[in-house]
Amino acid sequence: MPTPIKMPALSPTMEEGTLAKWLVKAGDTVSAGDLLAEIETDKATMEFEAVDEGTIASIEVEEGTEGVAVGTVIAMMTGEGESVEDAAKAAPADEPETKKTEQKTEAKKADAPAEPAKAQPRESAAPQKAPPAPEKDADRIFASPLARRIAEQKGLDLASVEGSGPRGRIVKADVESAKAGRPASEAKPGAVAGPVDGSLDGDAPFEEEKVSGVRKVVAKRLTAAKQEVPHYYLSVDIRLDALLAARADLNKMLEADGVKLSVNDLLIKALAKALMRTPQAHVSFQGETLHRYQRADISVAVASPKGLITPIIRGADRKSLPEIATEMKELAGKAREGKLQPHEYQGGTASISNLGMFGIKQFDAVINPPQGMIMAVGAGEQRPWVKDGQIVPATVMTASGSFDHRAIDGAEGAQLMEAFKQMCEQPMGMML
């Protein structure tokens, strides 16, 4: 029997994904562990490996196809002693779409009001002949989801396109080589481009961009956070001169090891140590219970081309500064490339977001549920500082903590901010 290769669930919450790129083609021989494809989940692009050996008979879902449900057959592989041609013929044709259509049809029938029974005259009481059954698949057009979308954009009638895939299935190449008509979405002559529903876009020209999976998750989670979590905010000004001097000294010592500490690495460590010193603020609200954490796992906000993601430095309170710096550099690189694994971004006990490199002086961040707090740090800049009654120049940074009032009271949040400030202004405390 041919072996179907199905869309995998690459994370516990994954229901669908984008088949970003095929790493094999029809006719390739693969072994267990070989990479088959790159699949974009809601948070990252992950590699999908073969679990058996065989020959790829056909590709059923073209690369670039979005919204592929978990369990959908995306390719066919030969079984033992089976030809590639036989395996390709066994590929299912648009089974997920067929099921969805049938389910919608059944739902409509169930929701439709029942018609009252009509009395039949005696002449029509005789048994009626059943209408002839429609020929199976007579009007169906077999085409990949990507081919359907391209055809719609080009204004093509799929009935006029000849398929070159298995059993005459229309694939991407078929619609791309077909003669294009006017796209169905093209505006009529004289029409103004843009929305027609009176939205705020008005008649300003614009380009549409698909929302990435990462952006969708960020939008969903942070909207829920602002709607459900009662935020409050506390800010402190922190003198950074001692921290910057300590960083310079440490970097001279670590130069031979090829490690360079950033200010952010020290702030991650400072937050982790501050959380462990104020356990009353190192909690999360879980409905009927509070989770009090025994270890500081710091989620670090990283901007990627696809949206915000927060890789985690686990046990940051116990790790050395060189360990944090090395791990953060690796995680940030993977985050920007969309290569983070689920265990590298799922979880965390508190977060930190640093916009200082953009010159931002101060901002309030949105809590990342179910965490109880996030620390937002701005740029270190020269400001006047009062010391012993005298005004002196100092490098000062404003840090703002956002707290979940359901779990952390104002005084407890203030104690954490005080501990964080102390760690930054007396950085030797991080080494203890």
C-alpha positions in Angstrom: 0.0 0.0 0.0 1.2 3.5 -0.7 2.1 5.6 2.3 0.4 9.0 2.6 2.5 11.8 4.2 0.2 14.0 6.3 0.5 17.5 7.6 2.1 17.1 11.1 1.2 18.8 14.3 4.5 20.5 15.2 3.2 22.1 18.4 0.6 21.2 21.0 -1.8 24.0 19.8 -1.2 23.7 16.0 -4.4 23.1 14.0 -3.1 24.3 10.6 0.0 25.6 9.0 1.6 26.9 5.9 3.7 24.5 3.7 6.5 27.0 3.3 8.9 25.0 1.2 9.4 21.5 -0.2 12.9 20.1 0.3 12.2 17.1 -1.9 10.4 16.5 -5.3 8.5 13.7 -6.9 10.9 10.8 -7.7 13.3 11.5 -4.8 14.3 8.6 -2.6 14.3 9.4 1.2 15.3 7.7 4.4 14.0 8.0 7.9 15.3 11.4 9.3 15.7 13.1 5.9 14.2 16.6 5.8 11.0 16.7 3.6 9.7 20.2 4.0 9.7 23.5 6.0 6.4 24.2 7.7 5.4 27.5 9.1 3.4 27.2 12.4 1.8 30.1 14.3 5.2 30.9 15.8 8.1 29.6 13.7 9.2 27.8 10.6 10.1 24.2 11.4 11.6 21.3 9.5 9.6 18.2 8.9 11.4 14.9 8.8 10.6 11.6 7.1 9.8 8.7 9.4 10.0 5.9 6.8 12.1 5.2 3.7 10.7 5.2 0.2 10.3 7.2 -2.9 8.2 10.4 -3.1 5.6 9.5 -5.7 3.7 12.8 -5.8 3.4 16.2 -4.1 -0.2 16.8 -3.2 0.0 20.3 -1.7 2.2 22.9 -3.4 4.7 24.9 -1.4 3.4 28.3 -0.3 -0.1 26.9 0.5 -1.6 28.4 3.6 -4.1 27.0 6.1 -3.3 23.4 5.5 -5.1 21.5 8.2 -3.2 19.0 10.4 -3.8 15.5 9.0 -4.2 16.6 5.4 -2.3 14.4 2.9 0.5 16.6 1.5 2.4 13.9 -0.4 2.4 10.2 -1.3 5.3 7.8 -0.9 5.8 4.4 -2.5 5.1 1.3 -0.4 7.4 -1.7 -0.5 7.5 -3.2 -4.0 5.2 -0.6 -5.4 5.8 1.6 -8.4 5.8 5.4 -8.2 3.0 5.6 -10.8 0.7 3.3 -8.6 1.4 5.4 -5.5 0.7 8.6 -7.3 -2.7 7.2 -8.5 -3.7 6.4 -5.0 -3.4 10.0 -3.8 -6.7 11.4 -2.4 -8.2 14.2 -4.4 -9.2 17.3 -2.4 -10.6 15.1 0.4 -10.5 17.9 3.1 -12.4 20.3 0.8 -15.0 17.7 0.0 -15.6 16.9 3.6 -15.9 20.6 4.4 -18.4 21.1 1.6 -20.4 18.1 2.7 -20.5 19.3 6.3 -21.7 22.8 5.2 -24.4 21.2 3.1 -25.6 19.0 6.0 -25.5 22.0 8.4 -27.7 24.0 6.0 -30.2 21.1 5.7 -30.3 20.8 9.5 -30.9 24.5 10.0 -33.5 24.8 7.2 -37.1 25.0 8.5 -39.1 21.9 7.8 -41.8 22.3 5.1 -45.3 21.3 5.9 -46.3 18.0 4.3 -48.7 18.5 1.4 -51.7 16.2 0.8 -51.1 14.1 -2.3 -54.0 13.4 -4.7 -54.9 9.7 -5.2 -53.6 9.8 -8.7 -50.1 10.5 -7.5 -50.1 8.0 -4.7 -48.3 5.5 -6.9 -44.6 5.1 -6.2 -42.6 7.7 -8.0 -39.4 6.7 -9.9 -36.3 7.9 -8.2 -34.4 10.5 -10.0 -31.3 9.3 -11.7 -28.3 9.5 -9.5 -25.8 12.0 -10.7 -22.6 10.6 -12.1 -20.0 10.5 -9.4 -17.4 13.4 -9.7 -19.0 14.4 -13.1 -18.8 18.1 -12.3 -15.8 18.2 -10.0 -12.6 19.9 -10.9 -9.5 18.5 -9.3 -7.1 21.2 -8.4 -4.6 22.0 -5.6 -5.6 24.8 -3.2 -2.7 26.9 -4.5 -3.8 26.4 -8.1 -7.4 27.5 -7.2 -6.1 30.7 -5.6 -3.9 31.6 -8.5 -6.7 30.9 -10.9 -9.0 33.2 -9.0 -6.4 36.0 -9.0 -5.9 35.6 -12.8 -9.6 35.4 -13.5 -9.2 31.9 -15.0 -12.0 29.3 -15.4 -10.5 26.1 -14.1 -12.8 24.1 -16.4 -10.8 25.4 -19.3 -7.4 24.4 -17.8 -5.9 21.0 -18.5 -4.3 19.4 -15.5 -0.9 17.7 -15.6 -0.9 16.3 -12.1 -2.0 12.8 -10.9 -5.4 11.8 -12.4 -5.5 15.1 -14.3 -5.2 17.2 -11.1 -4.6 20.9 -11.9 -1.5 22.2 -10.2 0.3 25.5 -9.9 2.3 25.2 -13.2 -0.9 24.6 -15.1 -2.6 27.8 -14.1 0.5 29.9 -14.3 1.1 28.8 -18.0 -2.6 29.3 -18.9 -3.8 32.5 -20.5 -4.8 35.1 -17.9 -8.1 36.9 -17.9 -9.0 39.9 -15.9 -8.8 39.1 -12.2 -12.2 38.9 -10.5 -11.1 41.4 -8.0 -10.0 44.0 -10.6 -11.8 47.3 -10.2 -14.1 48.5 -12.9 -13.0 51.4 -15.1 -13.4 54.7 -13.2 -13.7 52.9 -9.8 -11.6 54.2 -6.9 -9.2 51.6 -5.6 -9.6 50.9 -1.9 -12.4 49.8 0.5 -16.0 50.6 -0.3 -17.4 50.1 3.1 -16.7 53.6 4.4 -13.7 52.4 6.5 -10.9 54.8 7.6 -8.7 53.9 4.6 -10.8 56.2 2.4 -9.3 56.5 -1.1 -5.7 56.4 -0.1 -3.7 53.9 -2.2 -2.6 50.8 -0.4 -1.2 47.3 -0.8 -2.6 44.3 1.0 -0.2 42.1 2.9 -1.1 38.7 4.4 -1.0 38.6 8.2 1.6 36.1 9.3 0.9 33.3 11.7 3.1 35.0 14.3 1.2 38.3 13.9 -2.1 36.5 14.3 -1.1 34.9 17.6 0.4 38.2 18.9 -2.8 40.0 18.0 -5.0 37.4 19.7 -3.0 37.0 22.9 -2.3 40.7 23.5 -5.9 41.7 22.7 -7.0 39.2 25.3 -4.4 40.5 27.7 -5.6 44.1 27.5 -9.3 43.0 27.8 -8.9 40.5 30.6 -5.8 41.5 32.6 -6.1 44.6 34.9 -2.7 46.2 34.2 -1.1 48.8 36.4 2.3 50.5 35.7 5.3 51.5 37.9 8.3 53.4 36.6 11.7 54.1 38.1 14.8 56.0 36.9 18.0 54.0 37.1 21.5 55.3 37.1 23.5 53.0 34.8 27.1 54.3 35.2 28.2 51.4 37.5 26.5 48.8 35.3 28.2 50.2 32.1 31.6 50.2 33.9 31.2 46.7 35.1 30.2 45.6 31.6 33.3 47.2 30.1 35.6 45.4 32.6 33.9 42.0 32.1 34.1 42.3 28.3 37.9 42.9 28.6 38.1 39.7 30.7 35.9 37.7 28.2 37.6 39.0 25.0 39.8 35.9 24.8 36.7 33.7 25.0 35.0 35.4 22.1 32.1 36.5 24.4 30.7 40.0 24.4 28.1 41.1 27.0 25.4 43.5 25.9 23.5 45.8 28.3 20.5 43.7 27.6 22.3 40.6 28.9 22.9 42.3 32.2 19.3 43.6 32.4 18.0 40.0 31.9 20.2 38.9 34.8 19.2 41.8 36.9 15.5 41.1 36.4 16.0 37.4 37.2 17.8 38.1 40.5 15.2 40.8 41.4 12.4 38.3 40.9 14.0 35.7 43.1 14.5 38.4 45.8 10.8 39.4 45.7 9.0 36.0 45.4 5.7 37.8 46.2 5.9 39.4 42.7 7.2 36.3 40.9 3.7 34.8 40.4 1.0 34.3 37.8 -2.8 34.3 38.2 -4.4 30.9 37.3 -8.0 31.5 38.1 -8.5 29.6 41.4 -4.8 29.5 42.2 -1.6 31.5 42.0 1.6 29.9 40.7 4.7 31.0 42.7 7.8 30.3 40.7 11.0 28.7 42.1 13.1 29.7 39.0 13.3 32.8 36.9 12.7 31.9 33.2 12.9 35.2 31.4 11.0 35.7 28.1 12.9 38.3 26.0 11.0 40.2 23.4 12.6 39.9 19.9 11.4 41.6 16.8 11.4 39.3 13.7 10.2 39.9 10.2 7.0 38.0 10.9 6.2 39.6 14.2 7.1 39.7 17.9 8.4 36.5 19.5 9.8 35.9 23.0 12.6 33.2 23.3 13.3 32.2 26.9 16.4 32.2 29.0 15.5 29.4 31.4 17.0 29.6 34.9 18.5 33.1 34.2 18.9 33.6 37.9 21.4 30.6 38.1 23.2 31.2 34.8 26.4 33.2 34.5 26.5 36.3 32.3 28.6 34.7 29.6 26.0 31.8 29.5 23.2 34.3 29.1 25.0 36.3 26.4 25.8 33.2 24.4 22.3 31.7 24.7 20.6 35.0 23.9 22.7 35.5 20.8 21.8 32.1 19.5 18.0 32.4 20.4 17.7 35.9 18.9 19.3 34.6 15.6 16.9 31.7 15.4 13.9 33.9 16.3 14.7 36.3 13.4 15.1 33.3 11.0 11.9 31.8 12.2 13.7 28.6 13.4 12.8 28.6 17.1 11.5 25.2 18.5 8.4 25.3 20.7 10.3 24.6 23.9 12.5 27.7 23.2 9.6 30.2 23.3 6.7 28.5 25.2 6.5 29.2 28.9 8.5 31.8 30.9 7.7 33.3 34.3 8.2 37.0 33.4 9.2 39.1 30.4 11.6 41.9 29.5 11.3 44.2 26.5 14.1 46.6 25.5 13.5 49.5 23.0 16.5 51.5 24.1 18.4 50.8 21.0 15.8 52.8 19.1 16.2 55.8 21.4 12.9 55.2 23.1 13.0 56.9 26.5 10.0 55.2 28.3 7.1 52.9 27.4 4.6 50.6 28.9 4.5 47.0 27.7 1.5 44.6 27.5 1.7 41.6 29.8 2.3 38.3 28.1 -0.4 36.0 29.6 -0.3 34.0 31.8 2.7 35.8 33.2 2.2 38.3 35.9 4.6 41.1 34.8 6.8 42.5 32.1 9.7 44.9 32.4 10.0 47.6 29.7 13.3 49.4 29.5 14.2 52.5 27.5 17.5 54.1 26.4 20.3 55.0 28.7 21.0 58.7 28.2 22.8 61.6 29.8 20.6 63.4 32.3 21.2 65.7 35.3 21.3 63.6 38.5 21.2 65.0 42.0 23.9 63.4 44.3 24.6 64.7 47.8 22.7 67.9 47.0 24.8 68.5 43.8 23.6 68.2 40.2 26.0 65.9 38.3 25.7 64.3 34.8 24.7 60.6 34.8 23.7 57.9 32.4 20.0 57.3 33.3 17.5 54.7 32.1 13.8 54.6 32.8 12.3 51.2 33.5 8.5 50.6 33.6 7.0 47.5 35.0 3.5 46.3 33.9 1.8 44.2 36.5 -1.3 41.9 36.7 -3.3 43.4 39.6 -5.1 40.1 40.1 -1.9 38.4 41.3 0.5 41.3 42.3 -0.5 44.2 44.5 0.9 47.6 44.1 3.3 47.4 47.0 4.6 44.1 45.8 5.2 45.5 42.3 7.0 48.4 43.9 9.3 46.1 45.8 10.3 44.3 42.6 11.0 47.6 40.9 13.2 48.6 43.9 15.1 45.3 43.7 15.6 45.7 39.9 16.9 49.3 40.4 19.3 48.1 43.1 20.6 45.3 40.9 21.3 47.7 38.1 22.9 50.4 40.2 25.0 47.9 42.3 25.8 45.3 39.6 28.1 43.2 41.9 24.8 41.9 43.5 24.2 40.0 40.2 27.3 37.9 40.8 26.2 36.7 44.2 
